[in-house]
Amino acid sequence: SGETQIELIYNAKADNITIGKDISLGFVVDSIEQISEILKKKNIPLHSGPFQPNPSIKFIYILDPNGVKIQFVENIK
């Protein structure tokens, strides 16, 4: 709970982009488990994950109706 921030990143060297492959949106959440339950109740399947590349972060991906990846990230304290 707080302000929503959207970070827009692009690859200046890319000649072409493919929506769904090269574009994603990410949101920081309090709990990956909680957001996973909400998605499950709404019949929104996980695209991939959960991933935990190190002890301080977890994330999952879903796809929006247009195929754009949406990432949910939990920063573990």
mmCIF file of the N, C-alpha and C atoms, coordinates in Angstrom:
data_MODEL
# 
_entry.id   MODEL 
# 
loop_
_atom_site.group_PDB 
_atom_site.id 
_atom_site.type_symbol 
_atom_site.label_atom_id 
_atom_site.label_alt_id 
_atom_site.label_comp_id 
_atom_site.label_asym_id 
_atom_site.label_entity_id 
_atom_site.label_seq_id 
_atom_site.pdbx_PDB_ins_code 
_atom_site.Cartn_x 
_atom_site.Cartn_y 
_atom_site.Cartn_z 
_atom_site.occupancy 
_atom_site.B_iso_or_equiv 
_atom_site.pdbx_formal_charge 
_atom_site.auth_seq_id 
_atom_site.auth_comp_id 
_atom_site.auth_asym_id 
_atom_site.auth_atom_id 
_atom_site.pdbx_PDB_model_num 
ATOM 1   N N  . SER A 1 1  ? 0.831   -1.175  0.000   1.00 0.00 ? 1  SER A N  1 
ATOM 2   C CA . SER A 1 1  ? 0.000   0.000   0.000   1.00 0.00 ? 1  SER A CA 1 
ATOM 3   C C  . SER A 1 1  ? 0.876   1.238   0.000   1.00 0.00 ? 1  SER A C  1 
ATOM 4   N N  . GLY A 1 2  ? 0.645   2.066   -0.956  1.00 0.00 ? 2  GLY A N  1 
ATOM 5   C CA . GLY A 1 2  ? 1.431   3.266   -1.152  1.00 0.00 ? 2  GLY A CA 1 
ATOM 6   C C  . GLY A 1 2  ? 1.262   3.710   -2.582  1.00 0.00 ? 2  GLY A C  1 
ATOM 7   N N  . GLU A 1 3  ? 2.183   4.492   -3.026  1.00 0.00 ? 3  GLU A N  1 
ATOM 8   C CA . GLU A 1 3  ? 2.121   4.967   -4.397  1.00 0.00 ? 3  GLU A CA 1 
ATOM 9   C C  . GLU A 1 3  ? 2.474   3.859   -5.370  1.00 0.00 ? 3  GLU A C  1 
ATOM 10  N N  . THR A 1 4  ? 1.792   3.848   -6.497  1.00 0.00 ? 4  THR A N  1 
ATOM 11  C CA . THR A 1 4  ? 2.118   2.910   -7.563  1.00 0.00 ? 4  THR A CA 1 
ATOM 12  C C  . THR A 1 4  ? 3.150   3.567   -8.454  1.00 0.00 ? 4  THR A C  1 
ATOM 13  N N  . GLN A 1 5  ? 4.231   2.846   -8.723  1.00 0.00 ? 5  GLN A N  1 
ATOM 14  C CA . GLN A 1 5  ? 5.262   3.342   -9.621  1.00 0.00 ? 5  GLN A CA 1 
ATOM 15  C C  . GLN A 1 5  ? 5.371   2.390   -10.795 1.00 0.00 ? 5  GLN A C  1 
ATOM 16  N N  . ILE A 1 6  ? 5.458   2.928   -11.989 1.00 0.00 ? 6  ILE A N  1 
ATOM 17  C CA . ILE A 1 6  ? 5.655   2.119   -13.184 1.00 0.00 ? 6  ILE A CA 1 
ATOM 18  C C  . ILE A 1 6  ? 7.006   2.492   -13.764 1.00 0.00 ? 6  ILE A C  1 
ATOM 19  N N  . GLU A 1 7  ? 7.835   1.485   -13.966 1.00 0.00 ? 7  GLU A N  1 
ATOM 20  C CA . GLU A 1 7  ? 9.157   1.692   -14.543 1.00 0.00 ? 7  GLU A CA 1 
ATOM 21  C C  . GLU A 1 7  ? 9.116   1.233   -15.997 1.00 0.00 ? 7  GLU A C  1 
ATOM 22  N N  . LEU A 1 8  ? 9.377   2.147   -16.920 1.00 0.00 ? 8  LEU A N  1 
ATOM 23  C CA . LEU A 1 8  ? 9.395   1.823   -18.340 1.00 0.00 ? 8  LEU A CA 1 
ATOM 24  C C  . LEU A 1 8  ? 10.842  1.698   -18.797 1.00 0.00 ? 8  LEU A C  1 
ATOM 25  N N  . ILE A 1 9  ? 11.178  0.537   -19.331 1.00 0.00 ? 9  ILE A N  1 
ATOM 26  C CA . ILE A 1 9  ? 12.547  0.250   -19.762 1.00 0.00 ? 9  ILE A CA 1 
ATOM 27  C C  . ILE A 1 9  ? 12.491  -0.195  -21.217 1.00 0.00 ? 9  ILE A C  1 
ATOM 28  N N  . TYR A 1 10 ? 13.457  0.225   -21.999 1.00 0.00 ? 10 TYR A N  1 
ATOM 29  C CA . TYR A 1 10 ? 13.522  -0.256  -23.372 1.00 0.00 ? 10 TYR A CA 1 
ATOM 30  C C  . TYR A 1 10 ? 14.968  -0.509  -23.752 1.00 0.00 ? 10 TYR A C  1 
ATOM 31  N N  . ASN A 1 11 ? 15.133  -1.320  -24.779 1.00 0.00 ? 11 ASN A N  1 
ATOM 32  C CA . ASN A 1 11 ? 16.452  -1.630  -25.309 1.00 0.00 ? 11 ASN A CA 1 
ATOM 33  C C  . ASN A 1 11 ? 16.672  -0.748  -26.533 1.00 0.00 ? 11 ASN A C  1 
ATOM 34  N N  . ALA A 1 12 ? 17.496  0.267   -26.404 1.00 0.00 ? 12 ALA A N  1 
ATOM 35  C CA . ALA A 1 12 ? 17.732  1.213   -27.493 1.00 0.00 ? 12 ALA A CA 1 
ATOM 36  C C  . ALA A 1 12 ? 18.384  0.556   -28.703 1.00 0.00 ? 12 ALA A C  1 
ATOM 37  N N  . LYS A 1 13 ? 19.011  -0.594  -28.503 1.00 0.00 ? 13 LYS A N  1 
ATOM 38  C CA . LYS A 1 13 ? 19.684  -1.289  -29.606 1.00 0.00 ? 13 LYS A CA 1 
ATOM 39  C C  . LYS A 1 13 ? 18.750  -2.228  -30.370 1.00 0.00 ? 13 LYS A C  1 
ATOM 40  N N  . ALA A 1 14 ? 17.540  -2.432  -29.875 1.00 0.00 ? 14 ALA A N  1 
ATOM 41  C CA . ALA A 1 14 ? 16.609  -3.358  -30.523 1.00 0.00 ? 14 ALA A CA 1 
ATOM 42  C C  . ALA A 1 14 ? 16.077  -2.759  -31.817 1.00 0.00 ? 14 ALA A C  1 
ATOM 43  N N  . ASP A 1 15 ? 16.152  -3.528  -32.889 1.00 0.00 ? 15 ASP A N  1 
ATOM 44  C CA . ASP A 1 15 ? 15.606  -3.090  -34.173 1.00 0.00 ? 15 ASP A CA 1 
ATOM 45  C C  . ASP A 1 15 ? 14.087  -3.202  -34.193 1.00 0.00 ? 15 ASP A C  1 
ATOM 46  N N  . ASN A 1 16 ? 13.589  -4.206  -33.505 1.00 0.00 ? 16 ASN A N  1 
ATOM 47  C CA . ASN A 1 16 ? 12.181  -4.526  -33.525 1.00 0.00 ? 16 ASN A CA 1 
ATOM 48  C C  . ASN A 1 16 ? 11.778  -5.072  -32.169 1.00 0.00 ? 16 ASN A C  1 
ATOM 49  N N  . ILE A 1 17 ? 10.554  -4.907  -31.785 1.00 0.00 ? 17 ILE A N  1 
ATOM 50  C CA . ILE A 1 17 ? 10.082  -5.532  -30.546 1.00 0.00 ? 17 ILE A CA 1 
ATOM 51  C C  . ILE A 1 17 ? 8.832   -6.343  -30.846 1.00 0.00 ? 17 ILE A C  1 
ATOM 52  N N  . THR A 1 18 ? 8.602   -7.343  -30.024 1.00 0.00 ? 18 THR A N  1 
ATOM 53  C CA . THR A 1 18 ? 7.406   -8.158  -30.127 1.00 0.00 ? 18 THR A CA 1 
ATOM 54  C C  . THR A 1 18 ? 6.644   -8.028  -28.819 1.00 0.00 ? 18 THR A C  1 
ATOM 55  N N  . ILE A 1 19 ? 5.435   -7.488  -28.894 1.00 0.00 ? 19 ILE A N  1 
ATOM 56  C CA . ILE A 1 19 ? 4.637   -7.347  -27.679 1.00 0.00 ? 19 ILE A CA 1 
ATOM 57  C C  . ILE A 1 19 ? 4.373   -8.731  -27.120 1.00 0.00 ? 19 ILE A C  1 
ATOM 58  N N  . GLY A 1 20 ? 4.576   -8.874  -25.828 1.00 0.00 ? 20 GLY A N  1 
ATOM 59  C CA . GLY A 1 20 ? 4.418   -10.160 -25.177 1.00 0.00 ? 20 GLY A CA 1 
ATOM 60  C C  . GLY A 1 20 ? 5.745   -10.853 -24.981 1.00 0.00 ? 20 GLY A C  1 
ATOM 61  N N  . LYS A 1 21 ? 6.672   -10.625 -25.881 1.00 0.00 ? 21 LYS A N  1 
ATOM 62  C CA . LYS A 1 21 ? 7.995   -11.223 -25.745 1.00 0.00 ? 21 LYS A CA 1 
ATOM 63  C C  . LYS A 1 21 ? 8.975   -10.211 -25.168 1.00 0.00 ? 21 LYS A C  1 
ATOM 64  N N  . ASP A 1 22 ? 8.931   -8.994  -25.648 1.00 0.00 ? 22 ASP A N  1 
ATOM 65  C CA . ASP A 1 22 ? 9.920   -7.986  -25.289 1.00 0.00 ? 22 ASP A CA 1 
ATOM 66  C C  . ASP A 1 22 ? 9.409   -6.932  -24.314 1.00 0.00 ? 22 ASP A C  1 
ATOM 67  N N  . ILE A 1 23 ? 8.137   -6.974  -23.970 1.00 0.00 ? 23 ILE A N  1 
ATOM 68  C CA . ILE A 1 23 ? 7.567   -5.969  -23.077 1.00 0.00 ? 23 ILE A CA 1 
ATOM 69  C C  . ILE A 1 23 ? 6.935   -6.674  -21.878 1.00 0.00 ? 23 ILE A C  1 
ATOM 70  N N  . SER A 1 24 ? 7.168   -6.134  -20.681 1.00 0.00 ? 24 SER A N  1 
ATOM 71  C CA . SER A 1 24 ? 6.495   -6.645  -19.488 1.00 0.00 ? 24 SER A CA 1 
ATOM 72  C C  . SER A 1 24 ? 6.285   -5.498  -18.509 1.00 0.00 ? 24 SER A C  1 
ATOM 73  N N  . LEU A 1 25 ? 5.332   -5.682  -17.619 1.00 0.00 ? 25 LEU A N  1 
ATOM 74  C CA . LEU A 1 25 ? 5.075   -4.734  -16.539 1.00 0.00 ? 25 LEU A CA 1 
ATOM 75  C C  . LEU A 1 25 ? 5.341   -5.455  -15.231 1.00 0.00 ? 25 LEU A C  1 
ATOM 76  N N  . GLY A 1 26 ? 5.873   -4.752  -14.255 1.00 0.00 ? 26 GLY A N  1 
ATOM 77  C CA . GLY A 1 26 ? 6.160   -5.373  -12.967 1.00 0.00 ? 26 GLY A CA 1 
ATOM 78  C C  . GLY A 1 26 ? 5.555   -4.588  -11.817 1.00 0.00 ? 26 GLY A C  1 
ATOM 79  N N  . PHE A 1 27 ? 5.066   -5.319  -10.818 1.00 0.00 ? 27 PHE A N  1 
ATOM 80  C CA . PHE A 1 27 ? 4.474   -4.709  -9.637  1.00 0.00 ? 27 PHE A CA 1 
ATOM 81  C C  . PHE A 1 27 ? 5.054   -5.358  -8.392  1.00 0.00 ? 27 PHE A C  1 
ATOM 82  N N  . VAL A 1 28 ? 5.427   -4.551  -7.415  1.00 0.00 ? 28 VAL A N  1 
ATOM 83  C CA . VAL A 1 28 ? 5.899   -5.060  -6.129  1.00 0.00 ? 28 VAL A CA 1 
ATOM 84  C C  . VAL A 1 28 ? 4.665   -5.353  -5.276  1.00 0.00 ? 28 VAL A C  1 
ATOM 85  N N  . VAL A 1 29 ? 4.644   -6.549  -4.681  1.00 0.00 ? 29 VAL A N  1 
ATOM 86  C CA . VAL A 1 29 ? 3.528   -6.964  -3.828  1.00 0.00 ? 29 VAL A CA 1 
ATOM 87  C C  . VAL A 1 29 ? 4.062   -7.361  -2.457  1.00 0.00 ? 29 VAL A C  1 
ATOM 88  N N  . ASP A 1 30 ? 3.179   -7.396  -1.475  1.00 0.00 ? 30 ASP A N  1 
ATOM 89  C CA . ASP A 1 30 ? 3.587   -7.787  -0.126  1.00 0.00 ? 30 ASP A CA 1 
ATOM 90  C C  . ASP A 1 30 ? 3.846   -9.283  -0.013  1.00 0.00 ? 30 ASP A C  1 
ATOM 91  N N  . SER A 1 31 ? 3.098   -10.094 -0.785  1.00 0.00 ? 31 SER A N  1 
ATOM 92  C CA . SER A 1 31 ? 3.200   -11.542 -0.649  1.00 0.00 ? 31 SER A CA 1 
ATOM 93  C C  . SER A 1 31 ? 2.892   -12.236 -1.972  1.00 0.00 ? 31 SER A C  1 
ATOM 94  N N  . ILE A 1 32 ? 3.838   -13.009 -2.477  1.00 0.00 ? 32 ILE A N  1 
ATOM 95  C CA . ILE A 1 32 ? 3.611   -13.802 -3.689  1.00 0.00 ? 32 ILE A CA 1 
ATOM 96  C C  . ILE A 1 32 ? 2.524   -14.845 -3.425  1.00 0.00 ? 32 ILE A C  1 
ATOM 97  N N  . GLU A 1 33 ? 2.526   -15.444 -2.234  1.00 0.00 ? 33 GLU A N  1 
ATOM 98  C CA . GLU A 1 33 ? 1.516   -16.450 -1.910  1.00 0.00 ? 33 GLU A CA 1 
ATOM 99  C C  . GLU A 1 33 ? 0.114   -15.839 -1.948  1.00 0.00 ? 33 GLU A C  1 
ATOM 100 N N  . GLN A 1 34 ? -0.018  -14.648 -1.387  1.00 0.00 ? 34 GLN A N  1 
ATOM 101 C CA . GLN A 1 34 ? -1.321  -13.981 -1.360  1.00 0.00 ? 34 GLN A CA 1 
ATOM 102 C C  . GLN A 1 34 ? -1.783  -13.623 -2.772  1.00 0.00 ? 34 GLN A C  1 
ATOM 103 N N  . ILE A 1 35 ? -0.907  -13.071 -3.585  1.00 0.00 ? 35 ILE A N  1 
ATOM 104 C CA . ILE A 1 35 ? -1.295  -12.698 -4.951  1.00 0.00 ? 35 ILE A CA 1 
ATOM 105 C C  . ILE A 1 35 ? -1.582  -13.945 -5.777  1.00 0.00 ? 35 ILE A C  1 
ATOM 106 N N  . SER A 1 36 ? -0.856  -15.041 -5.523  1.00 0.00 ? 36 SER A N  1 
ATOM 107 C CA . SER A 1 36 ? -1.110  -16.300 -6.235  1.00 0.00 ? 36 SER A CA 1 
ATOM 108 C C  . SER A 1 36 ? -2.506  -16.826 -5.925  1.00 0.00 ? 36 SER A C  1 
ATOM 109 N N  . GLU A 1 37 ? -2.931  -16.714 -4.674  1.00 0.00 ? 37 GLU A N  1 
ATOM 110 C CA . GLU A 1 37 ? -4.281  -17.145 -4.283  1.00 0.00 ? 37 GLU A CA 1 
ATOM 111 C C  . GLU A 1 37 ? -5.349  -16.283 -4.957  1.00 0.00 ? 37 GLU A C  1 
ATOM 112 N N  . ILE A 1 38 ? -5.121  -14.980 -5.008  1.00 0.00 ? 38 ILE A N  1 
ATOM 113 C CA . ILE A 1 38 ? -6.073  -14.075 -5.671  1.00 0.00 ? 38 ILE A CA 1 
ATOM 114 C C  . ILE A 1 38 ? -6.193  -14.434 -7.145  1.00 0.00 ? 38 ILE A C  1 
ATOM 115 N N  . LEU A 1 39 ? -5.061  -14.659 -7.800  1.00 0.00 ? 39 LEU A N  1 
ATOM 116 C CA . LEU A 1 39 ? -5.069  -15.022 -9.219  1.00 0.00 ? 39 LEU A CA 1 
ATOM 117 C C  . LEU A 1 39 ? -5.799  -16.343 -9.433  1.00 0.00 ? 39 LEU A C  1 
ATOM 118 N N  . LYS A 1 40 ? -5.531  -17.314 -8.560  1.00 0.00 ? 40 LYS A N  1 
ATOM 119 C CA . LYS A 1 40 ? -6.177  -18.627 -8.664  1.00 0.00 ? 40 LYS A CA 1 
ATOM 120 C C  . LYS A 1 40 ? -7.696  -18.498 -8.536  1.00 0.00 ? 40 LYS A C  1 
ATOM 121 N N  . LYS A 1 41 ? -8.165  -17.699 -7.572  1.00 0.00 ? 41 LYS A N  1 
ATOM 122 C CA . LYS A 1 41 ? -9.606  -17.500 -7.374  1.00 0.00 ? 41 LYS A CA 1 
ATOM 123 C C  . LYS A 1 41 ? -10.254 -16.838 -8.583  1.00 0.00 ? 41 LYS A C  1 
ATOM 124 N N  . LYS A 1 42 ? -9.478  -16.038 -9.307  1.00 0.00 ? 42 LYS A N  1 
ATOM 125 C CA . LYS A 1 42 ? -9.998  -15.351 -10.490 1.00 0.00 ? 42 LYS A CA 1 
ATOM 126 C C  . LYS A 1 42 ? -9.736  -16.141 -11.776 1.00 0.00 ? 42 LYS A C  1 
ATOM 127 N N  . ASN A 1 43 ? -9.255  -17.395 -11.614 1.00 0.00 ? 43 ASN A N  1 
ATOM 128 C CA . ASN A 1 43 ? -8.952  -18.270 -12.756 1.00 0.00 ? 43 ASN A CA 1 
ATOM 129 C C  . ASN A 1 43 ? -7.943  -17.659 -13.720 1.00 0.00 ? 43 ASN A C  1 
ATOM 130 N N  . ILE A 1 44 ? -6.962  -16.952 -13.171 1.00 0.00 ? 44 ILE A N  1 
ATOM 131 C CA . ILE A 1 44 ? -5.875  -16.384 -13.975 1.00 0.00 ? 44 ILE A CA 1 
ATOM 132 C C  . ILE A 1 44 ? -4.657  -17.285 -13.776 1.00 0.00 ? 44 ILE A C  1 
ATOM 133 N N  . PRO A 1 45 ? -4.259  -18.011 -14.817 1.00 0.00 ? 45 PRO A N  1 
ATOM 134 C CA . PRO A 1 45 ? -3.146  -18.956 -14.652 1.00 0.00 ? 45 PRO A CA 1 
ATOM 135 C C  . PRO A 1 45 ? -1.790  -18.258 -14.583 1.00 0.00 ? 45 PRO A C  1 
ATOM 136 N N  . LEU A 1 46 ? -0.871  -18.884 -13.856 1.00 0.00 ? 46 LEU A N  1 
ATOM 137 C CA . LEU A 1 46 ? 0.513   -18.406 -13.859 1.00 0.00 ? 46 LEU A CA 1 
ATOM 138 C C  . LEU A 1 46 ? 1.128   -18.710 -15.213 1.00 0.00 ? 46 LEU A C  1 
ATOM 139 N N  . HIS A 1 47 ? 1.891   -17.782 -15.731 1.00 0.00 ? 47 HIS A N  1 
ATOM 140 C CA . HIS A 1 47 ? 2.662   -18.023 -16.952 1.00 0.00 ? 47 HIS A CA 1 
ATOM 141 C C  . HIS A 1 47 ? 3.944   -18.762 -16.591 1.00 0.00 ? 47 HIS A C  1 
ATOM 142 N N  . SER A 1 48 ? 4.599   -18.301 -15.515 1.00 0.00 ? 48 SER A N  1 
ATOM 143 C CA . SER A 1 48 ? 5.810   -18.972 -15.035 1.00 0.00 ? 48 SER A CA 1 
ATOM 144 C C  . SER A 1 48 ? 6.091   -18.554 -13.599 1.00 0.00 ? 48 SER A C  1 
ATOM 145 N N  . GLY A 1 49 ? 6.869   -19.397 -12.932 1.00 0.00 ? 49 GLY A N  1 
ATOM 146 C CA . GLY A 1 49 ? 7.231   -19.137 -11.550 1.00 0.00 ? 49 GLY A CA 1 
ATOM 147 C C  . GLY A 1 49 ? 6.418   -20.008 -10.616 1.00 0.00 ? 49 GLY A C  1 
ATOM 148 N N  . PRO A 1 50 ? 6.584   -19.837 -9.349  1.00 0.00 ? 50 PRO A N  1 
ATOM 149 C CA . PRO A 1 50 ? 7.387   -18.795 -8.706  1.00 0.00 ? 50 PRO A CA 1 
ATOM 150 C C  . PRO A 1 50 ? 8.885   -19.064 -8.817  1.00 0.00 ? 50 PRO A C  1 
ATOM 151 N N  . PHE A 1 51 ? 9.645   -17.984 -8.872  1.00 0.00 ? 51 PHE A N  1 
ATOM 152 C CA . PHE A 1 51 ? 11.101  -18.027 -8.905  1.00 0.00 ? 51 PHE A CA 1 
ATOM 153 C C  . PHE A 1 51 ? 11.631  -17.357 -7.644  1.00 0.00 ? 51 PHE A C  1 
ATOM 154 N N  . GLN A 1 52 ? 12.719  -17.874 -7.131  1.00 0.00 ? 52 GLN A N  1 
ATOM 155 C CA . GLN A 1 52 ? 13.408  -17.239 -6.005  1.00 0.00 ? 52 GLN A CA 1 
ATOM 156 C C  . GLN A 1 52 ? 14.908  -17.360 -6.276  1.00 0.00 ? 52 GLN A C  1 
ATOM 157 N N  . PRO A 1 53 ? 15.448  -16.434 -7.100  1.00 0.00 ? 53 PRO A N  1 
ATOM 158 C CA . PRO A 1 53 ? 16.855  -16.526 -7.481  1.00 0.00 ? 53 PRO A CA 1 
ATOM 159 C C  . PRO A 1 53 ? 17.829  -16.268 -6.337  1.00 0.00 ? 53 PRO A C  1 
ATOM 160 N N  . ASN A 1 54 ? 17.340  -15.621 -5.279  1.00 0.00 ? 54 ASN A N  1 
ATOM 161 C CA . ASN A 1 54 ? 18.156  -15.422 -4.079  1.00 0.00 ? 54 ASN A CA 1 
ATOM 162 C C  . ASN A 1 54 ? 17.209  -15.266 -2.893  1.00 0.00 ? 54 ASN A C  1 
ATOM 163 N N  . PRO A 1 55 ? 17.728  -15.300 -1.664  1.00 0.00 ? 55 PRO A N  1 
ATOM 164 C CA . PRO A 1 55 ? 16.845  -15.270 -0.488  1.00 0.00 ? 55 PRO A CA 1 
ATOM 165 C C  . PRO A 1 55 ? 16.023  -13.993 -0.310  1.00 0.00 ? 55 PRO A C  1 
ATOM 166 N N  . SER A 1 56 ? 16.331  -12.930 -1.046  1.00 0.00 ? 56 SER A N  1 
ATOM 167 C CA . SER A 1 56 ? 15.650  -11.658 -0.794  1.00 0.00 ? 56 SER A CA 1 
ATOM 168 C C  . SER A 1 56 ? 14.580  -11.288 -1.822  1.00 0.00 ? 56 SER A C  1 
ATOM 169 N N  . ILE A 1 57 ? 14.277  -12.185 -2.770  1.00 0.00 ? 57 ILE A N  1 
ATOM 170 C CA . ILE A 1 57 ? 13.280  -11.841 -3.788  1.00 0.00 ? 57 ILE A CA 1 
ATOM 171 C C  . ILE A 1 57 ? 12.561  -13.092 -4.288  1.00 0.00 ? 57 ILE A C  1 
ATOM 172 N N  . LYS A 1 58 ? 11.260  -12.933 -4.562  1.00 0.00 ? 58 LYS A N  1 
ATOM 173 C CA . LYS A 1 58 ? 10.443  -13.975 -5.200  1.00 0.00 ? 58 LYS A CA 1 
ATOM 174 C C  . LYS A 1 58 ? 9.613   -13.287 -6.263  1.00 0.00 ? 58 LYS A C  1 
ATOM 175 N N  . PHE A 1 59 ? 9.340   -13.984 -7.376  1.00 0.00 ? 59 PHE A N  1 
ATOM 176 C CA . PHE A 1 59 ? 8.473   -13.389 -8.381  1.00 0.00 ? 59 PHE A CA 1 
ATOM 177 C C  . PHE A 1 59 ? 7.770   -14.439 -9.222  1.00 0.00 ? 59 PHE A C  1 
ATOM 178 N N  . ILE A 1 60 ? 6.654   -14.005 -9.827  1.00 0.00 ? 60 ILE A N  1 
ATOM 179 C CA . ILE A 1 60 ? 5.862   -14.823 -10.735 1.00 0.00 ? 60 ILE A CA 1 
ATOM 180 C C  . ILE A 1 60 ? 5.495   -13.967 -11.939 1.00 0.00 ? 60 ILE A C  1 
ATOM 181 N N  . TYR A 1 61 ? 5.070   -14.637 -13.015 1.00 0.00 ? 61 TYR A N  1 
ATOM 182 C CA . TYR A 1 61 ? 4.579   -13.947 -14.203 1.00 0.00 ? 61 TYR A CA 1 
ATOM 183 C C  . TYR A 1 61 ? 3.199   -14.476 -14.571 1.00 0.00 ? 61 TYR A C  1 
ATOM 184 N N  . ILE A 1 62 ? 2.342   -13.571 -15.034 1.00 0.00 ? 62 ILE A N  1 
ATOM 185 C CA . ILE A 1 62 ? 1.091   -13.932 -15.691 1.00 0.00 ? 62 ILE A CA 1 
ATOM 186 C C  . ILE A 1 62 ? 1.107   -13.239 -17.049 1.00 0.00 ? 62 ILE A C  1 
ATOM 187 N N  . LEU A 1 63 ? 0.143   -13.575 -17.899 1.00 0.00 ? 63 LEU A N  1 
ATOM 188 C CA . LEU A 1 63 ? -0.012  -12.891 -19.180 1.00 0.00 ? 63 LEU A CA 1 
ATOM 189 C C  . LEU A 1 63 ? -1.327  -12.134 -19.177 1.00 0.00 ? 63 LEU A C  1 
ATOM 190 N N  . ASP A 1 64 ? -1.302  -10.899 -19.694 1.00 0.00 ? 64 ASP A N  1 
ATOM 191 C CA . ASP A 1 64 ? -2.563  -10.175 -19.827 1.00 0.00 ? 64 ASP A CA 1 
ATOM 192 C C  . ASP A 1 64 ? -3.273  -10.682 -21.083 1.00 0.00 ? 64 ASP A C  1 
ATOM 193 N N  . PRO A 1 65 ? -4.501  -10.242 -21.347 1.00 0.00 ? 65 PRO A N  1 
ATOM 194 C CA . PRO A 1 65 ? -5.231  -10.755 -22.520 1.00 0.00 ? 65 PRO A CA 1 
ATOM 195 C C  . PRO A 1 65 ? -4.529  -10.527 -23.858 1.00 0.00 ? 65 PRO A C  1 
ATOM 196 N N  . ASN A 1 66 ? -3.620  -9.550  -23.925 1.00 0.00 ? 66 ASN A N  1 
ATOM 197 C CA . ASN A 1 66 ? -2.878  -9.289  -25.162 1.00 0.00 ? 66 ASN A CA 1 
ATOM 198 C C  . ASN A 1 66 ? -1.548  -10.020 -25.217 1.00 0.00 ? 66 ASN A C  1 
ATOM 199 N N  . GLY A 1 67 ? -1.242  -10.821 -24.197 1.00 0.00 ? 67 GLY A N  1 
ATOM 200 C CA . GLY A 1 67 ? 0.012   -11.569 -24.181 1.00 0.00 ? 67 GLY A CA 1 
ATOM 201 C C  . GLY A 1 67 ? 1.180   -10.830 -23.562 1.00 0.00 ? 67 GLY A C  1 
ATOM 202 N N  . VAL A 1 68 ? 0.922   -9.670  -22.957 1.00 0.00 ? 68 VAL A N  1 
ATOM 203 C CA . VAL A 1 68 ? 1.987   -8.922  -22.288 1.00 0.00 ? 68 VAL A CA 1 
ATOM 204 C C  . VAL A 1 68 ? 2.255   -9.576  -20.932 1.00 0.00 ? 68 VAL A C  1 
ATOM 205 N N  . LYS A 1 69 ? 3.543   -9.806  -20.627 1.00 0.00 ? 69 LYS A N  1 
ATOM 206 C CA . LYS A 1 69 ? 3.909   -10.401 -19.346 1.00 0.00 ? 69 LYS A CA 1 
ATOM 207 C C  . LYS A 1 69 ? 3.740   -9.384  -18.228 1.00 0.00 ? 69 LYS A C  1 
ATOM 208 N N  . ILE A 1 70 ? 3.150   -9.839  -17.128 1.00 0.00 ? 70 ILE A N  1 
ATOM 209 C CA . ILE A 1 70 ? 3.022   -9.029  -15.922 1.00 0.00 ? 70 ILE A CA 1 
ATOM 210 C C  . ILE A 1 70 ? 3.740   -9.782  -14.812 1.00 0.00 ? 70 ILE A C  1 
ATOM 211 N N  . GLN A 1 71 ? 4.678   -9.093  -14.182 1.00 0.00 ? 71 GLN A N  1 
ATOM 212 C CA . GLN A 1 71 ? 5.482   -9.692  -13.118 1.00 0.00 ? 71 GLN A CA 1 
ATOM 213 C C  . GLN A 1 71 ? 5.019   -9.144  -11.773 1.00 0.00 ? 71 GLN A C  1 
ATOM 214 N N  . PHE A 1 72 ? 4.879   -10.038 -10.804 1.00 0.00 ? 72 PHE A N  1 
ATOM 215 C CA . PHE A 1 72 ? 4.623   -9.654  -9.423  1.00 0.00 ? 72 PHE A CA 1 
ATOM 216 C C  . PHE A 1 72 ? 5.850   -10.045 -8.619  1.00 0.00 ? 72 PHE A C  1 
ATOM 217 N N  . VAL A 1 73 ? 6.403   -9.080  -7.873  1.00 0.00 ? 73 VAL A N  1 
ATOM 218 C CA . VAL A 1 73 ? 7.664   -9.267  -7.156  1.00 0.00 ? 73 VAL A CA 1 
ATOM 219 C C  . VAL A 1 73 ? 7.449   -9.040  -5.667  1.00 0.00 ? 73 VAL A C  1 
ATOM 220 N N  . GLU A 1 74 ? 7.974   -9.954  -4.864  1.00 0.00 ? 74 GLU A N  1 
ATOM 221 C CA . GLU A 1 74 ? 7.980   -9.792  -3.410  1.00 0.00 ? 74 GLU A CA 1 
ATOM 222 C C  . GLU A 1 74 ? 9.421   -9.612  -2.963  1.00 0.00 ? 74 GLU A C  1 
ATOM 223 N N  . ASN A 1 75 ? 9.704   -8.492  -2.326  1.00 0.00 ? 75 ASN A N  1 
ATOM 224 C CA . ASN A 1 75 ? 11.023  -8.262  -1.732  1.00 0.00 ? 75 ASN A CA 1 
ATOM 225 C C  . ASN A 1 75 ? 10.983  -8.801  -0.312  1.00 0.00 ? 75 ASN A C  1 
ATOM 226 N N  . ILE A 1 76 ? 11.809  -9.788  -0.030  1.00 0.00 ? 76 ILE A N  1 
ATOM 227 C CA . ILE A 1 76 ? 11.798  -10.460 1.265   1.00 0.00 ? 76 ILE A CA 1 
ATOM 228 C C  . ILE A 1 76 ? 12.793  -9.783  2.183   1.00 0.00 ? 76 ILE A C  1 
ATOM 229 N N  . LYS A 1 77 ? 12.312  -9.425  3.370   1.00 0.00 ? 77 LYS A N  1 
ATOM 230 C CA . LYS A 1 77 ? 13.173  -8.716  4.319   1.00 0.00 ? 77 LYS A CA 1 
ATOM 231 C C  . LYS A 1 77 ? 13.769  -9.662  5.310   1.00 0.00 ? 77 LYS A C  1 
# 
